[in-house]
Amino acid sequence: MPIAVYIKAPPKGIKVRNIKRERAFYGFITAIGVSSIIFAAWPFIIWQVKVAPKLTAKAQESAPIPSSQVLSAKTILQSVQVVKDPDGFSYFTTNLKPQGQRSAEFSLTIPKLKIDNAQVKVDDLKFDNNLALFPGTALPGEVGNSFITGHSVLPEFANPKNYRAIFTNLSDLEIGDDIKVDMGNKTYNYTVQYSKIVDPKDTSVIAPISANGRNLTLMTCVPPGTSIKRLVIIASLL
């Protein structure tokens, strides 16, 4: 006996769901979400796999300066504190007020990174609109460690002319690369000695490198676009 199926038409004014269209829409939204995650995570994964091991390998205990010659720099380090903002970003701060007359700013040039005459504010803790020389650290050319901090972002948005992204490619620097500082009517030429990755709370990177060394240290967050670790590049005056 044949079975007859009766389907009642929906009342007027009520829209019938288009299942295929809804599935296509949700699939499109899901694809955008997955693509966004990959876009953000892929540079992080590549950096961890390819860049981080290379940088870590450069940090040798015997070079360039024996650990027995490293100074404690108690005056500076005892005043340094590590604080965390509401977003979870950790940074160094200090109440130290350097004595004597010091230049207010100087410029930094790194040819390999296409950074040209970037402004560095002396004894400053803010580096959204400039680079910052940490208060109390040596001025370029002086005995000690000139400690400079700058921002980094995801590699896709790297821009050597934007202070919120200026140090994104800092990990590209290698031993022997040039860094130039212009302060007043003097020019100081530095060469990269080594690099290393440290914990955000490691304040030892601010300390002088050796008793008579004239060093320049550049620091930024890594992997670029995160604040998990810190990369420091150490250079010496030629």
MOPESUL-V369463 format. One record per backbone hydrogen bond with DSSP energy under -1.0 kcal/mol. NH is the residue of the N-H (numbers start at 1). CO is the residue of the C=O. If there is no record, write none. Layout:
NH_CO / NH_CO
//
This chain:
14_11 / 22_18 / 23_19 / 24_20 / 25_21 / 26_22 / 27_23 / 28_24 / 29_25 / 30_26 / 31_27 / 32_28 / 33_29 / 34_30 / 35_31 / 36_32 / 37_33 / 38_34 / 39_35 / 40_36 / 41_37 / 42_38 / 45_41 / 46_42 / 47_43 / 48_44 / 49_45 / 50_46 / 52_47 / 55_51 / 56_52 / 57_53 / 60_58 / 63_60 / 69_66 / 70_67 / 77_73 / 78_74 / 79_76 / 81_93 / 83_91 / 85_89 / 88_85 / 91_83 / 93_81 / 106_120 / 107_182 / 108_118 / 109_180 / 110_115 / 114_111 / 115_110 / 118_108 / 120_106 / 121_131 / 122_104 / 124_133 / 131_119 / 132_149 / 133_121 / 134_147 / 137_134 / 142_139 / 144_213 / 146_215 / 148_217 / 149_132 / 150_219 / 157_154 / 158_155 / 162_159 / 165_162 / 166_162 / 167_151 / 168_165 / 170_167 / 172_169 / 173_170 / 176_192 / 177_174 / 179_190 / 180_109 / 181_188 / 182_107 / 183_186 / 186_183 / 188_181 / 190_179 / 191_236 / 192_177 / 193_234 / 194_234 / 196_232 / 198_230 / 202_199 / 203_201 / 206_203 / 215_144 / 216_235 / 217_146 / 218_233 / 219_148 / 220_231 / 222_229 / 226_223 / 229_222 / 230_198 / 231_220 / 232_196 / 233_218 / 234_194 / 235_216 / 236_191 / 237_214 / 238_189
//
